[in-house]
Structure formats: C-alpha cells, structure tokens
Amino acid sequence: MEETRTEENPGERNMSFVEHLRELRKRLVNSAIATALGFAVAYYFSDRLYYVLTIPLIPALPKGSEYMVFTNVVEPFIIYIKVGVFGGVILASPVIFHQIWAFIAPGLHRHEKRWFLSIVFFSIVMFISGALFAYFLVLPFAFKYLLSFSGPDLRPMVSMSLYFSMVTKLLIAFGVVFQMPLLILVLARFGIVTARQLIAWWRYAIVLIIIVAAILTPTPDVFSQLLMAGPLLVLYVAGIIVAFLFGKKPRKESEE
C-alpha cells in the first residue's frame, strides 16, 4: 500500500505536525495577501459595484424615488468598506482555492484528486448559477411586487445598509441552495440515498424545503420565501434525476 501511494504521489513525503502548521500558515498568509489586494481594487470601484447591486431595484422604484438614502453620516463609508470586502473575496477566490488545493493535494491519491477537483468545479458553477438566478430573475420580480404597495401617500425610502445586507444574503443563499443536486449526487454515489428513497420522501422534502427557505431568506415575508422554495423544489427533482442516472446501483442491478 505504501509503495502504491508513493507511485501515485511521487513528491509526497511524511510531514511533521510543525511542518503542517508552517505550510498552513504559508497558505493563509498568501490568501490574506490576495484578499487584501482584491479589497484594494474592489474598494476603488466600490461606488460602481454598489450601483451594480442596485440595478435589480431601480426599475421597480416609483418615479421620483430612484435613489438610496442613509440615516447615519458614516453609513456610506461603512457600506463601501463592506462592498470592498465582498468584492475583494470574490477577486481573490481563485488564489484562495489554489492555496487550499496546494495544502491538501499532496495527501490525495490521483483518483481522489480528480474526484475532488470535479466536485469543486461543479460546486463553483452551481454557486455562480444560483447567484445569477437570484440577481437576474428573483430580485427584479421580488422588488417589483414588494414595491407595488407604494402610492401617492406611501413612498419608499430604501436604506443603503439594509439593501446591501438583504441583497448579499439572498445572493449567497441562492448560491448555497443551488448546491442541492451536487450534494444529492455525492450522497447517491456513496450509496447513502437512492432515487427511489428521494421520491418516497417527497412529502418530508417539501416541509424541509419550506423550513430552509424561511431560514435562508433575510426577510420574513411569505412571498420571498416562496421565491426560494420554488427553485429548491425544482432542484430537488433535478437531484432525483441525477441520483437515478449517476447514483450507486444496488448490488443485484450491478451484477446484471
């Protein structure tokens, strides 16, 4: 076994606990430097980046209300700092992922490396897909509905901080929930769940989806929760299909 592992990882050697800590510190420092540089770039364009975040909201605002408000003199500065941090992490994410990979790769077999890289790649793709789905479809529709209650005597005044908090939480939440088919795929490949089990559990799945949507949505209104519960239900069905196509086959079926 030792010989096989050495062949698959010719550059690997046993590292002491202290050496592991030094390697971890090195990767953390590199990630921190990349994040700091990303923050500097994102903060320089923070006003433009914040405007990009407001694009789904602006068409839904009544005429004469196409602006954001702040209730504290330091609020814009704090928000632009948060935008810089948010954008900096995104810009530095390739470097961060590379540092994580460089830390764990020496301890993996060749087939484990392929499996890990595939999972990470599709996880990133699904996260970005979820965030884009929320940005281009969910947010414009939600804002149009929620702001439809305004009128001549009821004008919206959208706070910079509250809006930033709500939008970033929704983008991250949709990115996370779009991982469901991938999670189901991993569980199905290990034989933990099957497509038949997922179909049989559909009643429990609906209840769990509603609970998850209520937890992840930053606003307490039912409408926003339904906007997340709907895609979650579709993703659950997609997970069933993925489990059926790529899941671990029962022993009898495999022998046949």
Secondary structure per residue as TSV (DSSP state, phi and psi in degrees):
chain	resnum	aa	ss	phi	psi
A	1	M	-	360.0	-40.0
A	2	E	H	-65.7	-39.4
A	3	E	H	-64.3	-41.8
A	4	T	H	-62.1	-44.0
A	5	R	H	-65.6	-35.0
A	6	T	H	-68.3	-36.5
A	7	E	H	-66.5	-40.2
A	8	E	H	-72.7	-30.0
A	9	N	S	-127.0	74.1
A	10	P	T	-61.3	-26.6
A	11	G	T	-90.3	1.1
A	12	E	-	-81.5	143.5
A	13	R	-	-144.0	159.1
A	14	N	-	-68.7	131.0
A	15	M	-	-113.0	142.6
A	16	S	-	-75.7	169.0
A	17	F	H	-61.7	-39.8
A	18	V	H	-64.9	-40.2
A	19	E	H	-65.3	-37.2
A	20	H	H	-62.7	-41.6
A	21	L	H	-64.7	-40.2
A	22	R	H	-64.5	-42.0
A	23	E	H	-64.7	-41.6
A	24	L	H	-62.8	-43.6
A	25	R	H	-60.6	-42.3
A	26	K	H	-59.5	-45.3
A	27	R	H	-67.6	-37.8
A	28	L	H	-66.6	-40.6
A	29	V	H	-64.4	-44.1
A	30	N	H	-61.9	-41.1
A	31	S	H	-65.8	-40.0
A	32	A	H	-65.5	-40.2
A	33	I	H	-63.9	-43.5
A	34	A	H	-63.1	-39.9
A	35	T	H	-66.2	-39.7
A	36	A	H	-63.9	-42.6
A	37	L	H	-65.6	-41.2
A	38	G	H	-63.4	-38.9
A	39	F	H	-62.2	-42.3
A	40	A	H	-60.3	-43.1
A	41	V	H	-68.5	-46.5
A	42	A	H	-65.8	-37.8
A	43	Y	H	-66.6	-34.0
A	44	Y	H	-62.4	-33.9
A	45	F	T	-106.2	22.6
A	46	S	H	-61.4	-37.1
A	47	D	H	-66.2	-38.0
A	48	R	H	-71.1	-38.7
A	49	L	H	-64.9	-38.7
A	50	Y	H	-65.9	-37.7
A	51	Y	H	-61.1	-39.1
A	52	V	H	-60.3	-39.1
A	53	L	H	-66.1	-26.7
A	54	T	H	-87.6	-6.7
A	55	I	T	-56.5	-41.7
A	56	P	T	-65.2	-22.6
A	57	L	T	-86.5	-39.7
A	58	I	G	-55.0	-45.8
A	59	P	G	-63.4	-23.8
A	60	A	G	-84.9	-14.2
A	61	L	S	-73.5	141.9
A	62	P	-	-63.5	156.6
A	63	K	T	-61.4	134.7
A	64	G	T	92.2	-4.8
A	65	S	-	-119.5	19.1
A	66	E	-	-77.9	60.7
A	67	Y	S	-157.2	162.0
A	68	M	E	-104.2	156.5
A	69	V	E	-123.5	158.1
A	70	F	-	-135.3	145.1
A	71	T	S	-107.2	3.7
A	72	N	S	-140.1	140.5
A	73	V	T	-64.0	-25.6
A	74	V	T	-95.1	-1.8
A	75	E	H	-59.7	-47.5
A	76	P	H	-59.2	-41.0
A	77	F	H	-61.9	-45.4
A	78	I	H	-63.5	-41.3
A	79	I	H	-65.4	-42.0
A	80	Y	H	-66.1	-31.8
A	81	I	H	-63.5	-45.3
A	82	K	H	-63.7	-40.0
A	83	V	H	-61.5	-41.0
A	84	G	H	-62.6	-42.4
A	85	V	H	-65.3	-46.1
A	86	F	H	-60.1	-49.1
A	87	G	H	-68.5	-34.8
A	88	G	H	-63.5	-41.4
A	89	V	H	-64.0	-40.2
A	90	I	H	-64.6	-45.1
A	91	L	H	-64.8	-35.6
A	92	A	H	-86.1	-5.8
A	93	S	H	-57.5	-39.7
A	94	P	H	-59.2	-40.7
A	95	V	H	-67.9	-40.7
A	96	I	H	-62.6	-45.8
A	97	F	H	-62.9	-37.3
A	98	H	H	-65.9	-39.5
A	99	Q	H	-66.7	-39.2
A	100	I	H	-62.9	-43.9
A	101	W	H	-64.7	-41.9
A	102	A	H	-64.3	-26.5
A	103	F	H	-80.0	-39.0
A	104	I	H	-97.3	-19.9
A	105	A	G	-60.0	-40.5
A	106	P	G	-60.2	-20.6
A	107	G	G	-95.1	7.6
A	108	L	S	-109.7	147.5
A	109	H	-	-72.3	168.4
A	110	R	H	-62.1	-44.8
A	111	H	H	-69.6	-30.5
A	112	E	H	-68.1	-35.4
A	113	K	H	-63.9	-45.0
A	114	R	H	-61.4	-43.2
A	115	W	H	-64.4	-44.5
A	116	F	H	-65.1	-45.4
A	117	L	H	-63.3	-38.1
A	118	S	H	-63.9	-44.0
A	119	I	H	-63.4	-45.7
A	120	V	H	-63.3	-43.3
A	121	F	H	-60.2	-50.2
A	122	F	H	-70.1	-28.5
A	123	S	H	-65.6	-43.1
A	124	I	H	-64.0	-43.9
A	125	V	H	-60.5	-43.4
A	126	M	H	-69.2	-36.9
A	127	F	H	-64.1	-47.0
A	128	I	H	-63.0	-39.7
A	129	S	H	-61.7	-41.6
A	130	G	H	-65.1	-42.3
A	131	A	H	-65.5	-41.9
A	132	L	H	-67.1	-37.3
A	133	F	H	-60.5	-44.0
A	134	A	I	-66.3	-41.1
A	135	Y	I	-68.6	-44.3
A	136	F	I	-92.0	-24.4
A	137	L	I	-116.0	-52.0
A	138	V	I	-72.3	-50.8
A	139	L	H	-62.0	-49.3
A	140	P	H	-58.8	-42.3
A	141	F	H	-66.2	-42.2
A	142	A	H	-65.8	-44.8
A	143	F	H	-65.1	-39.2
A	144	K	H	-62.0	-40.0
A	145	Y	H	-73.3	-48.0
A	146	L	H	-66.2	-35.0
A	147	L	G	-86.7	-1.2
A	148	S	G	-71.0	-13.0
A	149	F	G	-81.1	-7.5
A	150	S	-	-72.9	159.4
A	151	G	B	-159.2	-169.8
A	152	P	T	-57.0	-34.4
A	153	D	T	-101.4	6.2
A	154	L	B	-140.7	97.5
A	155	R	-	-108.0	134.0
A	156	P	-	-76.5	141.6
A	157	M	-	-129.0	102.2
A	158	V	E	-89.8	121.5
A	159	S	E	-77.7	139.1
A	160	M	H	-59.1	-48.0
A	161	S	H	-68.6	-44.4
A	162	L	H	-65.4	-39.0
A	163	Y	H	-65.8	-45.8
A	164	F	H	-60.7	-43.9
A	165	S	H	-61.9	-45.1
A	166	M	H	-66.0	-46.0
A	167	V	H	-67.0	-46.0
A	168	T	H	-64.4	-38.6
A	169	K	H	-64.3	-40.4
A	170	L	H	-66.9	-42.2
A	171	L	H	-61.9	-45.2
A	172	I	H	-66.6	-41.3
A	173	A	H	-61.6	-45.3
A	174	F	H	-67.3	-35.3
A	175	G	H	-62.1	-37.2
A	176	V	H	-71.8	-46.3
A	177	V	H	-68.7	-23.5
A	178	F	T	-72.2	-3.1
A	179	Q	T	-80.3	-6.0
A	180	M	H	-56.6	-50.0
A	181	P	H	-59.3	-36.7
A	182	L	H	-67.6	-40.7
A	183	L	H	-62.7	-43.9
A	184	I	H	-63.5	-38.3
A	185	L	H	-60.4	-46.1
A	186	V	H	-62.6	-44.6
A	187	L	H	-64.3	-38.1
A	188	A	H	-69.8	-36.6
A	189	R	H	-65.7	-31.0
A	190	F	T	-87.3	-0.6
A	191	G	T	77.1	15.3
A	192	I	S	-75.4	-38.4
A	193	V	-	-131.0	160.1
A	194	T	-	-129.2	165.8
A	195	A	H	-61.6	-38.3
A	196	R	H	-63.5	-41.4
A	197	Q	H	-64.0	-42.3
A	198	L	H	-63.5	-37.7
A	199	I	H	-66.9	-41.8
A	200	A	H	-67.2	-25.4
A	201	W	T	-94.1	15.7
A	202	W	H	-61.2	-34.0
A	203	R	H	-65.2	-45.4
A	204	Y	H	-65.9	-34.8
A	205	A	H	-63.3	-41.5
A	206	I	H	-62.7	-44.5
A	207	V	H	-62.3	-44.2
A	208	L	H	-65.5	-38.2
A	209	I	H	-63.0	-42.7
A	210	I	H	-63.0	-40.5
A	211	I	H	-65.6	-45.2
A	212	V	H	-62.6	-42.8
A	213	A	H	-61.6	-39.3
A	214	A	H	-67.3	-32.6
A	215	I	H	-76.9	-41.4
A	216	L	H	-81.2	-29.0
A	217	T	-	-72.2	132.4
A	218	P	S	-74.6	-14.9
A	219	T	S	-109.4	147.9
A	220	P	-	-82.6	-2.4
A	221	D	-	-73.4	148.2
A	222	V	H	-66.4	-33.6
A	223	F	H	-60.0	-46.5
A	224	S	H	-65.0	-36.6
A	225	Q	H	-66.2	-37.9
A	226	L	H	-67.7	-33.4
A	227	L	H	-64.1	-27.0
A	228	M	H	-91.1	-35.5
A	229	A	H	-64.9	-35.5
A	230	G	H	-60.5	-56.1
A	231	P	H	-60.3	-34.1
A	232	L	H	-61.6	-40.8
A	233	L	H	-64.7	-42.0
A	234	V	H	-63.1	-40.7
A	235	L	H	-66.3	-33.4
A	236	Y	H	-64.6	-43.0
A	237	V	H	-63.3	-41.7
A	238	A	H	-60.9	-37.8
A	239	G	H	-63.8	-37.2
A	240	I	H	-61.7	-44.0
A	241	I	H	-63.4	-43.2
A	242	V	H	-63.2	-42.4
A	243	A	H	-63.9	-36.7
A	244	F	H	-68.3	-39.7
A	245	L	H	-80.8	-39.5
A	246	F	H	-119.3	0.9
A	247	G	S	-72.1	165.7
A	248	K	-	-68.6	125.5
A	249	K	-	-77.4	144.5
A	250	P	-	-57.9	156.9
A	251	R	H	-58.7	-41.2
A	252	K	H	-62.8	-44.2
A	253	E	H	-64.7	-37.2
A	254	S	H	-66.5	-39.8
A	255	E	H	-66.0	-37.4
A	256	E	-	-66.7	360.0
